[in-house]
């Protein structure tokens, strides 16, 4: 479809445009839809970076998940037949926050990566 044809359909016949888009999508990807039940586990919201696009980061020292909480989430996810665990965390928060370093040291870890490996 040319750009001019696209603009014409967009302005004059959206149903035809949608129909053409659906046909193109089905030719390329088929009609098969997959789904994987997952659970989202935020280990911490602290991060050494301040990316403009990120709404996840927080200075709150109370965002760290404890091992017991992690296990509870994983057990519930297993009971719900989840197939994936999506782990999120900030990058090296221990380099920016004393509270992160204190949390990790209290659990005998030096880095966030060590802690996440322990949780897994």
KALINBEL-V616130 format. One line per field, one symbol per residue. phi: phi as a letter, one per 40 degrees, with the letter a starting at -180 (. if undefined). A space follows every 50 residues. Layout:
# KALINBEL-V616130
phi: ???
This chain:
# KALINBEL-V616130
phi: .ccccdcccccbacdcccccccccccccbgbcbbabcbbbbccabcaccb cdccbccaccccccccdccdccccccccccgcbbbccbaccfcccbbccc ccdcccbgbcbccdcccccc
